[in-house]
Amino acid sequence: MKNQQRIMTSLRFLQQYLDEIEQIVPATYDEYMQSLIIRRSSERQIQIIIEQVSDICALLCRDVFSKIPGDDASILDILSETWFIFRNV
């Protein structure tokens, strides 16, 4: 796998981002709603997590499935097609 190191690094970053969001999000929804800073920081952290997952998926498309995605929608198309193929093997 050509990009294995990049994928592993991206997965480590993803784990770091997930750990960080656990530190941000309060225990209750009411606490969350009462703090604009907590809401915005949580929303930004979720955005970062989604971007990291998208990057990992793009690397998988290129490296594992030898397909070059053009955008996020094509990444999902490639992964859903290949998932269907592997699921039915």
Rosetta constraint file for C-alpha pairs under 8 A:
AtomPair CA 1 CA 63 HARMONIC 6.33 0.50
AtomPair CA 1 CA 64 HARMONIC 7.12 0.50
AtomPair CA 2 CA 63 HARMONIC 6.32 0.50
AtomPair CA 3 CA 7 HARMONIC 6.13 0.50
AtomPair CA 3 CA 59 HARMONIC 6.99 0.50
AtomPair CA 3 CA 63 HARMONIC 6.27 0.50
AtomPair CA 4 CA 8 HARMONIC 6.12 0.50
AtomPair CA 5 CA 9 HARMONIC 6.09 0.50
AtomPair CA 6 CA 10 HARMONIC 6.03 0.50
AtomPair CA 7 CA 11 HARMONIC 6.13 0.50
AtomPair CA 7 CA 56 HARMONIC 6.09 0.50
AtomPair CA 7 CA 59 HARMONIC 6.75 0.50
AtomPair CA 7 CA 60 HARMONIC 7.78 0.50
AtomPair CA 8 CA 12 HARMONIC 6.28 0.50
AtomPair CA 9 CA 13 HARMONIC 6.32 0.50
AtomPair CA 10 CA 14 HARMONIC 6.11 0.50
AtomPair CA 10 CA 52 HARMONIC 6.89 0.50
AtomPair CA 10 CA 55 HARMONIC 7.83 0.50
AtomPair CA 10 CA 56 HARMONIC 6.47 0.50
AtomPair CA 11 CA 15 HARMONIC 6.23 0.50
AtomPair CA 11 CA 56 HARMONIC 7.45 0.50
AtomPair CA 12 CA 16 HARMONIC 6.26 0.50
AtomPair CA 13 CA 17 HARMONIC 6.18 0.50
AtomPair CA 13 CA 52 HARMONIC 7.78 0.50
AtomPair CA 14 CA 18 HARMONIC 6.20 0.50
AtomPair CA 14 CA 49 HARMONIC 6.33 0.50
AtomPair CA 14 CA 52 HARMONIC 6.23 0.50
AtomPair CA 14 CA 53 HARMONIC 7.33 0.50
AtomPair CA 15 CA 19 HARMONIC 6.15 0.50
AtomPair CA 16 CA 20 HARMONIC 6.17 0.50
AtomPair CA 17 CA 21 HARMONIC 6.28 0.50
AtomPair CA 17 CA 45 HARMONIC 7.03 0.50
AtomPair CA 17 CA 48 HARMONIC 7.55 0.50
AtomPair CA 17 CA 49 HARMONIC 6.31 0.50
AtomPair CA 18 CA 22 HARMONIC 6.56 0.50
AtomPair CA 18 CA 49 HARMONIC 7.22 0.50
AtomPair CA 19 CA 23 HARMONIC 6.83 0.50
AtomPair CA 20 CA 24 HARMONIC 6.60 0.50
AtomPair CA 20 CA 45 HARMONIC 8.00 0.50
AtomPair CA 21 CA 25 HARMONIC 6.16 0.50
AtomPair CA 21 CA 42 HARMONIC 6.53 0.50
AtomPair CA 21 CA 45 HARMONIC 6.31 0.50
AtomPair CA 21 CA 46 HARMONIC 7.72 0.50
AtomPair CA 24 CA 38 HARMONIC 6.64 0.50
AtomPair CA 24 CA 41 HARMONIC 7.40 0.50
AtomPair CA 24 CA 42 HARMONIC 6.48 0.50
AtomPair CA 25 CA 32 HARMONIC 6.96 0.50
AtomPair CA 25 CA 38 HARMONIC 6.91 0.50
AtomPair CA 25 CA 42 HARMONIC 6.56 0.50
AtomPair CA 26 CA 31 HARMONIC 6.18 0.50
AtomPair CA 26 CA 32 HARMONIC 5.98 0.50
AtomPair CA 27 CA 31 HARMONIC 7.24 0.50
AtomPair CA 28 CA 32 HARMONIC 6.46 0.50
AtomPair CA 29 CA 33 HARMONIC 6.14 0.50
AtomPair CA 30 CA 34 HARMONIC 6.15 0.50
AtomPair CA 31 CA 35 HARMONIC 6.66 0.50
AtomPair CA 32 CA 36 HARMONIC 7.97 0.50
AtomPair CA 32 CA 38 HARMONIC 6.27 0.50
AtomPair CA 32 CA 39 HARMONIC 6.14 0.50
AtomPair CA 33 CA 39 HARMONIC 6.88 0.50
AtomPair CA 35 CA 39 HARMONIC 6.27 0.50
AtomPair CA 36 CA 40 HARMONIC 6.05 0.50
AtomPair CA 37 CA 41 HARMONIC 5.97 0.50
AtomPair CA 38 CA 42 HARMONIC 5.90 0.50
AtomPair CA 39 CA 43 HARMONIC 6.08 0.50
AtomPair CA 40 CA 44 HARMONIC 6.10 0.50
AtomPair CA 41 CA 45 HARMONIC 6.08 0.50
AtomPair CA 42 CA 46 HARMONIC 6.17 0.50
AtomPair CA 43 CA 47 HARMONIC 6.23 0.50
AtomPair CA 44 CA 48 HARMONIC 6.24 0.50
AtomPair CA 45 CA 49 HARMONIC 6.20 0.50
AtomPair CA 46 CA 50 HARMONIC 6.17 0.50
AtomPair CA 47 CA 51 HARMONIC 6.21 0.50
AtomPair CA 48 CA 52 HARMONIC 6.18 0.50
AtomPair CA 49 CA 53 HARMONIC 6.22 0.50
AtomPair CA 50 CA 54 HARMONIC 6.13 0.50
AtomPair CA 51 CA 55 HARMONIC 6.18 0.50
AtomPair CA 52 CA 56 HARMONIC 6.24 0.50
AtomPair CA 53 CA 57 HARMONIC 6.15 0.50
AtomPair CA 54 CA 58 HARMONIC 6.17 0.50
AtomPair CA 54 CA 72 HARMONIC 6.99 0.50
AtomPair CA 54 CA 75 HARMONIC 7.91 0.50
AtomPair CA 55 CA 59 HARMONIC 6.27 0.50
AtomPair CA 56 CA 60 HARMONIC 6.23 0.50
AtomPair CA 57 CA 61 HARMONIC 6.16 0.50
AtomPair CA 57 CA 75 HARMONIC 6.74 0.50
AtomPair CA 57 CA 79 HARMONIC 7.76 0.50
AtomPair CA 58 CA 62 HARMONIC 6.31 0.50
AtomPair CA 58 CA 68 HARMONIC 7.79 0.50
AtomPair CA 58 CA 69 HARMONIC 6.71 0.50
AtomPair CA 58 CA 75 HARMONIC 6.07 0.50
AtomPair CA 59 CA 63 HARMONIC 5.87 0.50
AtomPair CA 59 CA 64 HARMONIC 7.94 0.50
AtomPair CA 60 CA 64 HARMONIC 5.16 0.50
AtomPair CA 60 CA 65 HARMONIC 6.75 0.50
AtomPair CA 61 CA 65 HARMONIC 5.01 0.50
AtomPair CA 61 CA 66 HARMONIC 6.14 0.50
AtomPair CA 61 CA 67 HARMONIC 5.41 0.50
AtomPair CA 61 CA 68 HARMONIC 6.51 0.50
AtomPair CA 61 CA 69 HARMONIC 7.02 0.50
AtomPair CA 61 CA 75 HARMONIC 6.91 0.50
AtomPair CA 61 CA 78 HARMONIC 6.84 0.50
AtomPair CA 61 CA 79 HARMONIC 7.02 0.50
AtomPair CA 62 CA 66 HARMONIC 4.62 0.50
AtomPair CA 62 CA 67 HARMONIC 4.90 0.50
AtomPair CA 62 CA 68 HARMONIC 5.31 0.50
AtomPair CA 62 CA 69 HARMONIC 7.54 0.50
AtomPair CA 63 CA 67 HARMONIC 7.74 0.50
AtomPair CA 65 CA 82 HARMONIC 7.74 0.50
AtomPair CA 67 CA 78 HARMONIC 7.60 0.50
AtomPair CA 69 CA 74 HARMONIC 5.38 0.50
AtomPair CA 69 CA 75 HARMONIC 5.34 0.50
AtomPair CA 69 CA 78 HARMONIC 7.59 0.50
AtomPair CA 70 CA 74 HARMONIC 6.04 0.50
AtomPair CA 70 CA 75 HARMONIC 7.46 0.50
AtomPair CA 71 CA 75 HARMONIC 6.37 0.50
AtomPair CA 72 CA 76 HARMONIC 6.42 0.50
AtomPair CA 73 CA 77 HARMONIC 6.26 0.50
AtomPair CA 74 CA 78 HARMONIC 6.07 0.50
AtomPair CA 75 CA 79 HARMONIC 6.19 0.50
AtomPair CA 76 CA 80 HARMONIC 5.92 0.50
AtomPair CA 77 CA 81 HARMONIC 6.09 0.50
AtomPair CA 78 CA 82 HARMONIC 6.18 0.50
AtomPair CA 79 CA 83 HARMONIC 5.86 0.50
AtomPair CA 80 CA 84 HARMONIC 6.18 0.50
AtomPair CA 81 CA 85 HARMONIC 6.44 0.50
AtomPair CA 82 CA 86 HARMONIC 6.14 0.50
AtomPair CA 83 CA 87 HARMONIC 5.82 0.50
AtomPair CA 84 CA 88 HARMONIC 6.34 0.50
AtomPair CA 85 CA 89 HARMONIC 6.63 0.50
